[in-house]
Amino acid sequence: MEVDYTDLVSNTEGAMRRVLAFCELDWDANCAEIDTAATSRERDTVRQVTGRDSKTSISLEKPIFESSIHQWRDLITPEEAATVRTELDPFYARLGARWGDT
């Protein structure tokens, strides 16, 4: 099963309902909520063990957010995006151009 991040952000409950249905599990409203206190404790543990923090750990401590959607547009140049698109063209041709124009 594939879960699109944009769908997960914009329609968390719907996306999680599909995941649970795919797994043949009953719906539980807790699946659409993030326990930020638990992830904060986990982040502290990772920091203690590794001696460093990460963007992923920081992100996991927040409720679901939209700032990661299309963030690549700010991280790579148009030339780099064109190279990536060219390299992925064979996959788009086989799997569909879902991400080709996003």
Gaussian input, Z-matrix of N, CA and C with variables (Angstrom, degrees):
# hf/3-21g

backbone

0 1
 N
 C     1     B1
 C     2     B2     1     A1
 N     3     B3     2     A2     1     D1
 C     4     B4     3     A3     2     D2
 C     5     B5     4     A4     3     D3
 N     6     B6     5     A5     4     D4
 C     7     B7     6     A6     5     D5
 C     8     B8     7     A7     6     D6
 N     9     B9     8     A8     7     D7
 C    10    B10     9     A9     8     D8
 C    11    B11    10    A10     9     D9
 N    12    B12    11    A11    10    D10
 C    13    B13    12    A12    11    D11
 C    14    B14    13    A13    12    D12
 N    15    B15    14    A14    13    D13
 C    16    B16    15    A15    14    D14
 C    17    B17    16    A16    15    D15
 N    18    B18    17    A17    16    D16
 C    19    B19    18    A18    17    D17
 C    20    B20    19    A19    18    D18
 N    21    B21    20    A20    19    D19
 C    22    B22    21    A21    20    D20
 C    23    B23    22    A22    21    D21
 N    24    B24    23    A23    22    D22
 C    25    B25    24    A24    23    D23
 C    26    B26    25    A25    24    D24
 N    27    B27    26    A26    25    D25
 C    28    B28    27    A27    26    D26
 C    29    B29    28    A28    27    D27
 N    30    B30    29    A29    28    D28
 C    31    B31    30    A30    29    D29
 C    32    B32    31    A31    30    D30
 N    33    B33    32    A32    31    D31
 C    34    B34    33    A33    32    D32
 C    35    B35    34    A34    33    D33
 N    36    B36    35    A35    34    D34
 C    37    B37    36    A36    35    D35
 C    38    B38    37    A37    36    D36
 N    39    B39    38    A38    37    D37
 C    40    B40    39    A39    38    D38
 C    41    B41    40    A40    39    D39
 N    42    B42    41    A41    40    D40
 C    43    B43    42    A42    41    D41
 C    44    B44    43    A43    42    D42
 N    45    B45    44    A44    43    D43
 C    46    B46    45    A45    44    D44
 C    47    B47    46    A46    45    D45
 N    48    B48    47    A47    46    D46
 C    49    B49    48    A48    47    D47
 C    50    B50    49    A49    48    D48
 N    51    B51    50    A50    49    D49
 C    52    B52    51    A51    50    D50
 C    53    B53    52    A52    51    D51
 N    54    B54    53    A53    52    D52
 C    55    B55    54    A54    53    D53
 C    56    B56    55    A55    54    D54
 N    57    B57    56    A56    55    D55
 C    58    B58    57    A57    56    D56
 C    59    B59    58    A58    57    D57
 N    60    B60    59    A59    58    D58
 C    61    B61    60    A60    59    D59
 C    62    B62    61    A61    60    D60
 N    63    B63    62    A62    61    D61
 C    64    B64    63    A63    62    D62
 C    65    B65    64    A64    63    D63
 N    66    B66    65    A65    64    D64
 C    67    B67    66    A66    65    D65
 C    68    B68    67    A67    66    D66
 N    69    B69    68    A68    67    D67
 C    70    B70    69    A69    68    D68
 C    71    B71    70    A70    69    D69
 N    72    B72    71    A71    70    D70
 C    73    B73    72    A72    71    D71
 C    74    B74    73    A73    72    D72
 N    75    B75    74    A74    73    D73
 C    76    B76    75    A75    74    D74
 C    77    B77    76    A76    75    D75
 N    78    B78    77    A77    76    D76
 C    79    B79    78    A78    77    D77
 C    80    B80    79    A79    78    D78
 N    81    B81    80    A80    79    D79
 C    82    B82    81    A81    80    D80
 C    83    B83    82    A82    81    D81
 N    84    B84    83    A83    82    D82
 C    85    B85    84    A84    83    D83
 C    86    B86    85    A85    84    D84
 N    87    B87    86    A86    85    D85
 C    88    B88    87    A87    86    D86
 C    89    B89    88    A88    87    D87
 N    90    B90    89    A89    88    D88
 C    91    B91    90    A90    89    D89
 C    92    B92    91    A91    90    D90
 N    93    B93    92    A92    91    D91
 C    94    B94    93    A93    92    D92
 C    95    B95    94    A94    93    D93
 N    96    B96    95    A95    94    D94
 C    97    B97    96    A96    95    D95
 C    98    B98    97    A97    96    D96
 N    99    B99    98    A98    97    D97
 C   100   B100    99    A99    98    D98
 C   101   B101   100   A100    99    D99
 N   102   B102   101   A101   100   D100
 C   103   B103   102   A102   101   D101
 C   104   B104   103   A103   102   D102
 N   105   B105   104   A104   103   D103
 C   106   B106   105   A105   104   D104
 C   107   B107   106   A106   105   D105
 N   108   B108   107   A107   106   D106
 C   109   B109   108   A108   107   D107
 C   110   B110   109   A109   108   D108
 N   111   B111   110   A110   109   D109
 C   112   B112   111   A111   110   D110
 C   113   B113   112   A112   111   D111
 N   114   B114   113   A113   112   D112
 C   115   B115   114   A114   113   D113
 C   116   B116   115   A115   114   D114
 N   117   B117   116   A116   115   D115
 C   118   B118   117   A117   116   D116
 C   119   B119   118   A118   117   D117
 N   120   B120   119   A119   118   D118
 C   121   B121   120   A120   119   D119
 C   122   B122   121   A121   120   D120
 N   123   B123   122   A122   121   D121
 C   124   B124   123   A123   122   D122
 C   125   B125   124   A124   123   D123
 N   126   B126   125   A125   124   D124
 C   127   B127   126   A126   125   D125
 C   128   B128   127   A127   126   D126
 N   129   B129   128   A128   127   D127
 C   130   B130   129   A129   128   D128
 C   131   B131   130   A130   129   D129
 N   132   B132   131   A131   130   D130
 C   133   B133   132   A132   131   D131
 C   134   B134   133   A133   132   D132
 N   135   B135   134   A134   133   D133
 C   136   B136   135   A135   134   D134
 C   137   B137   136   A136   135   D135
 N   138   B138   137   A137   136   D136
 C   139   B139   138   A138   137   D137
 C   140   B140   139   A139   138   D138
 N   141   B141   140   A140   139   D139
 C   142   B142   141   A141   140   D140
 C   143   B143   142   A142   141   D141
 N   144   B144   143   A143   142   D142
 C   145   B145   144   A144   143   D143
 C   146   B146   145   A145   144   D144
 N   147   B147   146   A146   145   D145
 C   148   B148   147   A147   146   D146
 C   149   B149   148   A148   147   D147
 N   150   B150   149   A149   148   D148
 C   151   B151   150   A150   149   D149
 C   152   B152   151   A151   150   D150
 N   153   B153   152   A152   151   D151
 C   154   B154   153   A153   152   D152
 C   155   B155   154   A154   153   D153
 N   156   B156   155   A155   154   D154
 C   157   B157   156   A156   155   D155
 C   158   B158   157   A157   156   D156
 N   159   B159   158   A158   157   D157
 C   160   B160   159   A159   158   D158
 C   161   B161   160   A160   159   D159
 N   162   B162   161   A161   160   D160
 C   163   B163   162   A162   161   D161
 C   164   B164   163   A163   162   D162
 N   165   B165   164   A164   163   D163
 C   166   B166   165   A165   164   D164
 C   167   B167   166   A166   165   D165
 N   168   B168   167   A167   166   D166
 C   169   B169   168   A168   167   D167
 C   170   B170   169   A169   168   D168
 N   171   B171   170   A170   169   D169
 C   172   B172   171   A171   170   D170
 C   173   B173   172   A172   171   D171
 N   174   B174   173   A173   172   D172
 C   175   B175   174   A174   173   D173
 C   176   B176   175   A175   174   D174
 N   177   B177   176   A176   175   D175
 C   178   B178   177   A177   176   D176
 C   179   B179   178   A178   177   D177
 N   180   B180   179   A179   178   D178
 C   181   B181   180   A180   179   D179
 C   182   B182   181   A181   180   D180
 N   183   B183   182   A182   181   D181
 C   184   B184   183   A183   182   D182
 C   185   B185   184   A184   183   D183
 N   186   B186   185   A185   184   D184
 C   187   B187   186   A186   185   D185
 C   188   B188   187   A187   186   D186
 N   189   B189   188   A188   187   D187
 C   190   B190   189   A189   188   D188
 C   191   B191   190   A190   189   D189
 N   192   B192   191   A191   190   D190
 C   193   B193   192   A192   191   D191
 C   194   B194   193   A193   192   D192
 N   195   B195   194   A194   193   D193
 C   196   B196   195   A195   194   D194
 C   197   B197   196   A196   195   D195
 N   198   B198   197   A197   196   D196
 C   199   B199   198   A198   197   D197
 C   200   B200   199   A199   198   D198
 N   201   B201   200   A200   199   D199
 C   202   B202   201   A201   200   D200
 C   203   B203   202   A202   201   D201
 N   204   B204   203   A203   202   D202
 C   205   B205   204   A204   203   D203
 C   206   B206   205   A205   204   D204
 N   207   B207   206   A206   205   D205
 C   208   B208   207   A207   206   D206
 C   209   B209   208   A208   207   D207
 N   210   B210   209   A209   208   D208
 C   211   B211   210   A210   209   D209
 C   212   B212   211   A211   210   D210
 N   213   B213   212   A212   211   D211
 C   214   B214   213   A213   212   D212
 C   215   B215   214   A214   213   D213
 N   216   B216   215   A215   214   D214
 C   217   B217   216   A216   215   D215
 C   218   B218   217   A217   216   D216
 N   219   B219   218   A218   217   D217
 C   220   B220   219   A219   218   D218
 C   221   B221   220   A220   219   D219
 N   222   B222   221   A221   220   D220
 C   223   B223   222   A222   221   D221
 C   224   B224   223   A223   222   D222
 N   225   B225   224   A224   223   D223
 C   226   B226   225   A225   224   D224
 C   227   B227   226   A226   225   D225
 N   228   B228   227   A227   226   D226
 C   229   B229   228   A228   227   D227
 C   230   B230   229   A229   228   D228
 N   231   B231   230   A230   229   D229
 C   232   B232   231   A231   230   D230
 C   233   B233   232   A232   231   D231
 N   234   B234   233   A233   232   D232
 C   235   B235   234   A234   233   D233
 C   236   B236   235   A235   234   D234
 N   237   B237   236   A236   235   D235
 C   238   B238   237   A237   236   D236
 C   239   B239   238   A238   237   D237
 N   240   B240   239   A239   238   D238
 C   241   B241   240   A240   239   D239
 C   242   B242   241   A241   240   D240
 N   243   B243   242   A242   241   D241
 C   244   B244   243   A243   242   D242
 C   245   B245   244   A244   243   D243
 N   246   B246   245   A245   244   D244
 C   247   B247   246   A246   245   D245
 C   248   B248   247   A247   246   D246
 N   249   B249   248   A248   247   D247
 C   250   B250   249   A249   248   D248
 C   251   B251   250   A250   249   D249
 N   252   B252   251   A251   250   D250
 C   253   B253   252   A252   251   D251
 C   254   B254   253   A253   252   D252
 N   255   B255   254   A254   253   D253
 C   256   B256   255   A255   254   D254
 C   257   B257   256   A256   255   D255
 N   258   B258   257   A257   256   D256
 C   259   B259   258   A258   257   D257
 C   260   B260   259   A259   258   D258
 N   261   B261   260   A260   259   D259
 C   262   B262   261   A261   260   D260
 C   263   B263   262   A262   261   D261
 N   264   B264   263   A263   262   D262
 C   265   B265   264   A264   263   D263
 C   266   B266   265   A265   264   D264
 N   267   B267   266   A266   265   D265
 C   268   B268   267   A267   266   D266
 C   269   B269   268   A268   267   D267
 N   270   B270   269   A269   268   D268
 C   271   B271   270   A270   269   D269
 C   272   B272   271   A271   270   D270
 N   273   B273   272   A272   271   D271
 C   274   B274   273   A273   272   D272
 C   275   B275   274   A274   273   D273
 N   276   B276   275   A275   274   D274
 C   277   B277   276   A276   275   D275
 C   278   B278   277   A277   276   D276
 N   279   B279   278   A278   277   D277
 C   280   B280   279   A279   278   D278
 C   281   B281   280   A280   279   D279
 N   282   B282   281   A281   280   D280
 C   283   B283   282   A282   281   D281
 C   284   B284   283   A283   282   D282
 N   285   B285   284   A284   283   D283
 C   286   B286   285   A285   284   D284
 C   287   B287   286   A286   285   D285
 N   288   B288   287   A287   286   D286
 C   289   B289   288   A288   287   D287
 C   290   B290   289   A289   288   D288
 N   291   B291   290   A290   289   D289
 C   292   B292   291   A291   290   D290
 C   293   B293   292   A292   291   D291
 N   294   B294   293   A293   292   D292
 C   295   B295   294   A294   293   D293
 C   296   B296   295   A295   294   D294
 N   297   B297   296   A296   295   D295
 C   298   B298   297   A297   296   D296
 C   299   B299   298   A298   297   D297
 N   300   B300   299   A299   298   D298
 C   301   B301   300   A300   299   D299
 C   302   B302   301   A301   300   D300
 N   303   B303   302   A302   301   D301
 C   304   B304   303   A303   302   D302
 C   305   B305   304   A304   303   D303

   B1=1.4437
   B2=1.5189
   B3=1.2973
   B4=1.4553
   B5=1.5208
   B6=1.3252
   B7=1.4552
   B8=1.5201
   B9=1.3073
   B10=1.4528
   B11=1.5212
   B12=1.3453
   B13=1.4610
   B14=1.5279
   B15=1.3286
   B16=1.4655
   B17=1.5174
   B18=1.3264
   B19=1.4627
   B20=1.5240
   B21=1.3175
   B22=1.4638
   B23=1.5207
   B24=1.3343
   B25=1.4563
   B26=1.5237
   B27=1.3311
   B28=1.4661
   B29=1.5227
   B30=1.3301
   B31=1.4563
   B32=1.5304
   B33=1.3262
   B34=1.4599
   B35=1.5246
   B36=1.3073
   B37=1.4654
   B38=1.5246
   B39=1.3210
   B40=1.4640
   B41=1.5242
   B42=1.3315
   B43=1.4691
   B44=1.5248
   B45=1.3254
   B46=1.4639
   B47=1.5234
   B48=1.3164
   B49=1.4742
   B50=1.5270
   B51=1.3465
   B52=1.4727
   B53=1.5299
   B54=1.3281
   B55=1.4706
   B56=1.5281
   B57=1.3242
   B58=1.4619
   B59=1.5268
   B60=1.3228
   B61=1.4684
   B62=1.5211
   B63=1.3165
   B64=1.4563
   B65=1.5266
   B66=1.3347
   B67=1.4694
   B68=1.5235
   B69=1.3354
   B70=1.4693
   B71=1.5283
   B72=1.3359
   B73=1.4585
   B74=1.5176
   B75=1.3229
   B76=1.4574
   B77=1.5255
   B78=1.3241
   B79=1.4482
   B80=1.5178
   B81=1.3301
   B82=1.4567
   B83=1.5224
   B84=1.3291
   B85=1.4654
   B86=1.5236
   B87=1.3139
   B88=1.4685
   B89=1.5310
   B90=1.3205
   B91=1.4635
   B92=1.5192
   B93=1.3010
   B94=1.4624
   B95=1.5251
   B96=1.3256
   B97=1.4600
   B98=1.5211
   B99=1.2973
   B100=1.4607
   B101=1.5165
   B102=1.3227
   B103=1.4534
   B104=1.5285
   B105=1.3299
   B106=1.4663
   B107=1.5313
   B108=1.3298
   B109=1.4673
   B110=1.5292
   B111=1.3375
   B112=1.4633
   B113=1.5213
   B114=1.3298
   B115=1.4615
   B116=1.5219
   B117=1.3139
   B118=1.4587
   B119=1.5314
   B120=1.3278
   B121=1.4682
   B122=1.5276
   B123=1.3309
   B124=1.4618
   B125=1.5245
   B126=1.3268
   B127=1.4635
   B128=1.5159
   B129=1.3272
   B130=1.4645
   B131=1.5275
   B132=1.3213
   B133=1.4634
   B134=1.5268
   B135=1.3277
   B136=1.4685
   B137=1.5212
   B138=1.3233
   B139=1.4701
   B140=1.5215
   B141=1.3394
   B142=1.4594
   B143=1.5268
   B144=1.3218
   B145=1.4612
   B146=1.5271
   B147=1.3312
   B148=1.4674
   B149=1.5180
   B150=1.3327
   B151=1.4490
   B152=1.5171
   B153=1.3357
   B154=1.4635
   B155=1.5182
   B156=1.3046
   B157=1.4578
   B158=1.5221
   B159=1.2980
   B160=1.4586
   B161=1.5235
   B162=1.3377
   B163=1.4588
   B164=1.5237
   B165=1.3267
   B166=1.4681
   B167=1.5186
   B168=1.3133
   B169=1.4661
   B170=1.5204
   B171=1.3125
   B172=1.4615
   B173=1.5234
   B174=1.3323
   B175=1.4696
   B176=1.5140
   B177=1.3243
   B178=1.4647
   B179=1.5204
   B180=1.3093
   B181=1.4566
   B182=1.5259
   B183=1.3334
   B184=1.4603
   B185=1.5280
   B186=1.3213
   B187=1.4647
   B188=1.5268
   B189=1.3058
   B190=1.4606
   B191=1.5269
   B192=1.3224
   B193=1.4545
   B194=1.5215
   B195=1.3183
   B196=1.4610
   B197=1.5210
   B198=1.3069
   B199=1.4646
   B200=1.5236
   B201=1.3263
   B202=1.4636
   B203=1.5241
   B204=1.3261
   B205=1.4585
   B206=1.5240
   B207=1.2967
   B208=1.4666
   B209=1.5262
   B210=1.3234
   B211=1.4635
   B212=1.5227
   B213=1.3257
   B214=1.4578
   B215=1.5282
   B216=1.3258
   B217=1.4661
   B218=1.5300
   B219=1.3207
   B220=1.4637
   B221=1.5280
   B222=1.3254
   B223=1.4636
   B224=1.5223
   B225=1.3347
   B226=1.4622
   B227=1.5299
   B228=1.3040
   B229=1.4669
   B230=1.5294
   B231=1.3227
   B232=1.4652
   B233=1.5337
   B234=1.3260
   B235=1.4632
   B236=1.5333
   B237=1.3326
   B238=1.4645
   B239=1.5221
   B240=1.3315
   B241=1.4672
   B242=1.5225
   B243=1.3416
   B244=1.4664
   B245=1.5260
   B246=1.3259
   B247=1.4697
   B248=1.5220
   B249=1.3145
   B250=1.4610
   B251=1.5251
   B252=1.3270
   B253=1.4617
   B254=1.5266
   B255=1.3271
   B256=1.4683
   B257=1.5238
   B258=1.3131
   B259=1.4666
   B260=1.5270
   B261=1.3205
   B262=1.4663
   B263=1.5207
   B264=1.3383
   B265=1.4705
   B266=1.5252
   B267=1.3413
   B268=1.4708
   B269=1.5345
   B270=1.3287
   B271=1.4646
   B272=1.5212
   B273=1.3479
   B274=1.4581
   B275=1.5212
   B276=1.3273
   B277=1.4669
   B278=1.5236
   B279=1.3196
   B280=1.4637
   B281=1.5161
   B282=1.3265
   B283=1.4656
   B284=1.5260
   B285=1.3089
   B286=1.4621
   B287=1.5103
   B288=1.2962
   B289=1.4652
   B290=1.5177
   B291=1.2937
   B292=1.4604
   B293=1.5227
   B294=1.3162
   B295=1.4643
   B296=1.5210
   B297=1.2855
   B298=1.4545
   B299=1.5073
   B300=1.3200
   B301=1.4607
   B302=1.5161
   B303=1.3119
   B304=1.4699
   B305=1.4942
   A1=109.30
   A2=116.16
   A3=122.13
   A4=109.19
   A5=115.70
   A6=121.16
   A7=107.47
   A8=116.26
   A9=121.69
   A10=109.03
   A11=116.46
   A12=120.47
   A13=111.93
   A14=116.53
   A15=119.70
   A16=110.47
   A17=116.90
   A18=120.94
   A19=110.50
   A20=116.27
   A21=120.30
   A22=110.99
   A23=117.12
   A24=121.55
   A25=111.43
   A26=116.01
   A27=119.20
   A28=113.36
   A29=117.79
   A30=121.46
   A31=108.69
   A32=116.19
   A33=122.18
   A34=112.25
   A35=116.51
   A36=118.92
   A37=111.27
   A38=117.48
   A39=120.48
   A40=111.93
   A41=116.01
   A42=120.28
   A43=110.82
   A44=116.49
   A45=119.45
   A46=112.04
   A47=117.32
   A48=119.80
   A49=110.23
   A50=116.77
   A51=120.10
   A52=111.10
   A53=116.62
   A54=119.90
   A55=110.04
   A56=116.65
   A57=119.47
   A58=111.55
   A59=116.59
   A60=119.48
   A61=109.88
   A62=117.49
   A63=122.02
   A64=110.61
   A65=116.17
   A66=121.97
   A67=112.07
   A68=115.49
   A69=122.30
   A70=111.54
   A71=114.51
   A72=122.04
   A73=109.46
   A74=115.92
   A75=121.12
   A76=110.19
   A77=114.25
   A78=120.66
   A79=110.70
   A80=115.87
   A81=123.27
   A82=106.11
   A83=117.05
   A84=121.63
   A85=112.77
   A86=117.99
   A87=120.71
   A88=111.81
   A89=116.92
   A90=120.09
   A91=112.92
   A92=117.66
   A93=121.28
   A94=111.98
   A95=116.86
   A96=121.66
   A97=109.41
   A98=116.44
   A99=121.18
   A100=108.42
   A101=116.55
   A102=122.41
   A103=107.71
   A104=116.35
   A105=120.24
   A106=112.40
   A107=118.11
   A108=120.06
   A109=109.80
   A110=116.61
   A111=120.39
   A112=110.87
   A113=117.05
   A114=118.61
   A115=111.32
   A116=117.57
   A117=120.79
   A118=110.05
   A119=116.75
   A120=120.47
   A121=110.23
   A122=116.42
   A123=120.17
   A124=110.66
   A125=116.74
   A126=120.99
   A127=110.38
   A128=117.01
   A129=120.60
   A130=110.79
   A131=116.71
   A132=120.87
   A133=110.71
   A134=116.74
   A135=120.49
   A136=110.43
   A137=116.65
   A138=120.60
   A139=111.44
   A140=116.78
   A141=120.37
   A142=110.82
   A143=116.68
   A144=120.59
   A145=111.67
   A146=116.80
   A147=120.34
   A148=113.60
   A149=116.40
   A150=120.06
   A151=113.76
   A152=116.50
   A153=119.23
   A154=110.62
   A155=114.06
   A156=122.18
   A157=108.07
   A158=117.42
   A159=120.59
   A160=109.41
   A161=115.70
   A162=119.94
   A163=110.41
   A164=116.34
   A165=119.82
   A166=110.56
   A167=116.67
   A168=120.19
   A169=111.27
   A170=116.06
   A171=120.62
   A172=109.81
   A173=116.81
   A174=121.37
   A175=111.91
   A176=116.53
   A177=120.11
   A178=112.66
   A179=116.34
   A180=121.22
   A181=112.05
   A182=116.50
   A183=120.90
   A184=110.17
   A185=116.82
   A186=119.04
   A187=108.77
   A188=117.36
   A189=120.78
   A190=109.46
   A191=116.69
   A192=120.61
   A193=111.00
   A194=115.33
   A195=121.38
   A196=113.92
   A197=119.03
   A198=120.10
   A199=113.93
   A200=118.94
   A201=120.37
   A202=112.94
   A203=117.16
   A204=119.96
   A205=108.88
   A206=116.11
   A207=123.98
   A208=113.12
   A209=118.42
   A210=119.74
   A211=111.96
   A212=116.63
   A213=120.17
   A214=111.57
   A215=116.83
   A216=120.11
   A217=111.69
   A218=117.03
   A219=121.31
   A220=112.40
   A221=116.55
   A222=120.08
   A223=113.84
   A224=117.55
   A225=119.61
   A226=109.96
   A227=114.75
   A228=120.23
   A229=109.89
   A230=118.01
   A231=120.05
   A232=112.11
   A233=116.91
   A234=120.89
   A235=110.31
   A236=116.27
   A237=119.91
   A238=110.60
   A239=117.04
   A240=120.65
   A241=110.48
   A242=117.07
   A243=120.75
   A244=110.78
   A245=117.18
   A246=120.99
   A247=110.78
   A248=116.54
   A249=120.63
   A250=109.82
   A251=116.75
   A252=121.27
   A253=110.65
   A254=117.08
   A255=121.20
   A256=110.55
   A257=116.73
   A258=120.88
   A259=111.49
   A260=116.50
   A261=119.95
   A262=113.51
   A263=117.44
   A264=120.20
   A265=113.72
   A266=120.18
   A267=119.07
   A268=112.46
   A269=116.47
   A270=119.84
   A271=110.70
   A272=116.63
   A273=120.23
   A274=109.86
   A275=116.23
   A276=120.34
   A277=110.64
   A278=116.78
   A279=120.63
   A280=112.69
   A281=117.25
   A282=121.42
   A283=113.66
   A284=116.81
   A285=120.32
   A286=110.33
   A287=116.25
   A288=121.58
   A289=112.55
   A290=117.13
   A291=121.60
   A292=113.98
   A293=116.40
   A294=119.85
   A295=112.54
   A296=117.55
   A297=121.11
   A298=114.57
   A299=118.32
   A300=120.55
   A301=113.43
   A302=117.89
   A303=120.16
   A304=111.69
   D1=142.87
   D2=178.14
   D3=-114.68
   D4=134.16
   D5=176.62
   D6=-117.58
   D7=121.35
   D8=179.04
   D9=-79.70
   D10=128.91
   D11=-176.77
   D12=-59.74
   D13=-40.44
   D14=-179.93
   D15=-61.31
   D16=-41.09
   D17=177.49
   D18=-65.63
   D19=-41.59
   D20=179.43
   D21=-60.53
   D22=-39.29
   D23=179.85
   D24=-72.75
   D25=-46.73
   D26=-173.56
   D27=-82.61
   D28=-20.63
   D29=-178.11
   D30=-144.48
   D31=61.95
   D32=-173.86
   D33=-54.58
   D34=-50.15
   D35=-177.52
   D36=-62.32
   D37=-45.86
   D38=179.98
   D39=-60.76
   D40=-43.91
   D41=179.66
   D42=-63.54
   D43=-43.57
   D44=-179.44
   D45=-70.19
   D46=-33.06
   D47=174.62
   D48=-61.03
   D49=-41.47
   D50=178.79
   D51=-65.47
   D52=-39.37
   D53=178.90
   D54=-62.74
   D55=-47.85
   D56=-179.40
   D57=-64.52
   D58=-39.53
   D59=177.56
   D60=-62.93
   D61=-41.75
   D62=178.05
   D63=-59.17
   D64=-38.45
   D65=-179.92
   D66=-84.09
   D67=1.10
   D68=-178.29
   D69=58.82
   D70=43.82
   D71=177.80
   D72=-116.45
   D73=152.07
   D74=177.65
   D75=-73.25
   D76=152.46
   D77=178.10
   D78=-66.98
   D79=137.08
   D80=174.42
   D81=-134.75
   D82=120.29
   D83=-176.07
   D84=-57.71
   D85=-24.73
   D86=178.48
   D87=-62.79
   D88=-20.48
   D89=179.92
   D90=-70.24
   D91=-16.19
   D92=179.50
   D93=-101.08
   D94=6.33
   D95=-179.41
   D96=-121.17
   D97=149.36
   D98=177.13
   D99=-109.23
   D100=128.86
   D101=177.49
   D102=-84.08
   D103=88.01
   D104=-174.55
   D105=-66.19
   D106=-25.66
   D107=177.29
   D108=-67.13
   D109=-42.26
   D110=179.14
   D111=-66.13
   D112=-42.76
   D113=-179.83
   D114=-68.94
   D115=-29.40
   D116=175.75
   D117=-65.05
   D118=-42.69
   D119=177.71
   D120=-63.86
   D121=-41.28
   D122=179.02
   D123=-64.44
   D124=-39.15
   D125=178.05
   D126=-62.36
   D127=-43.35
   D128=177.69
   D129=-60.05
   D130=-41.58
   D131=179.37
   D132=-63.10
   D133=-45.71
   D134=178.65
   D135=-60.60
   D136=-43.72
   D137=178.45
   D138=-60.60
   D139=-41.57
   D140=-179.76
   D141=-65.94
   D142=-40.73
   D143=-177.30
   D144=-74.01
   D145=-45.16
   D146=-174.31
   D147=-92.81
   D148=-20.38
   D149=-177.68
   D150=78.73
   D151=10.98
   D152=179.37
   D153=-149.33
   D154=169.07
   D155=179.80
   D156=-113.45
   D157=168.59
   D158=177.52
   D159=-143.54
   D160=158.88
   D161=177.24
   D162=-61.24
   D163=-35.37
   D164=179.14
   D165=-63.26
   D166=-46.98
   D167=179.02
   D168=-60.26
   D169=-42.64
   D170=179.16
   D171=-63.11
   D172=-43.58
   D173=-179.47
   D174=-62.81
   D175=-38.62
   D176=-178.23
   D177=-67.19
   D178=-16.28
   D179=-178.91
   D180=-85.73
   D181=-8.48
   D182=-177.52
   D183=-104.71
   D184=155.97
   D185=169.91
   D186=-61.20
   D187=163.75
   D188=-178.28
   D189=-54.60
   D190=139.89
   D191=-172.04
   D192=-139.78
   D193=160.45
   D194=-175.55
   D195=-98.71
   D196=-7.34
   D197=-171.56
   D198=-66.69
   D199=-16.13
   D200=177.97
   D201=-84.45
   D202=-15.11
   D203=-178.58
   D204=-66.72
   D205=125.21
   D206=179.03
   D207=60.09
   D208=23.37
   D209=-179.70
   D210=-64.87
   D211=-20.56
   D212=178.81
   D213=-57.60
   D214=-27.74
   D215=-178.93
   D216=-62.87
   D217=-26.52
   D218=178.44
   D219=-94.07
   D220=-9.89
   D221=-173.78
   D222=-102.85
   D223=-24.13
   D224=-179.58
   D225=-126.69
   D226=158.26
   D227=-179.13
   D228=-79.28
   D229=162.12
   D230=175.13
   D231=-57.78
   D232=-34.50
   D233=178.52
   D234=-65.70
   D235=-43.02
   D236=177.73
   D237=-64.40
   D238=-40.31
   D239=177.76
   D240=-61.53
   D241=-40.54
   D242=178.73
   D243=-64.31
   D244=-39.39
   D245=177.54
   D246=-63.53
   D247=-45.57
   D248=178.57
   D249=-60.34
   D250=-46.59
   D251=-179.66
   D252=-59.53
   D253=-43.10
   D254=178.99
   D255=-62.94
   D256=-44.05
   D257=179.99
   D258=-65.08
   D259=-31.64
   D260=-178.00
   D261=-89.87
   D262=-7.54
   D263=-179.45
   D264=-49.54
   D265=-42.30
   D266=178.62
   D267=-61.24
   D268=-34.44
   D269=178.25
   D270=-72.44
   D271=-40.53
   D272=176.42
   D273=-59.14
   D274=-42.46
   D275=-178.42
   D276=-63.18
   D277=-36.58
   D278=-177.83
   D279=-84.67
   D280=-38.17
   D281=-171.16
   D282=-106.92
   D283=-9.73
   D284=-176.75
   D285=105.86
   D286=152.39
   D287=-174.09
   D288=-89.75
   D289=34.65
   D290=-175.84
   D291=-50.63
   D292=-41.95
   D293=-177.13
   D294=-103.04
   D295=-1.84
   D296=-173.28
   D297=-59.97
   D298=-34.41
   D299=-175.98
   D300=-115.33
   D301=17.00
   D302=-177.98
   D303=-92.01

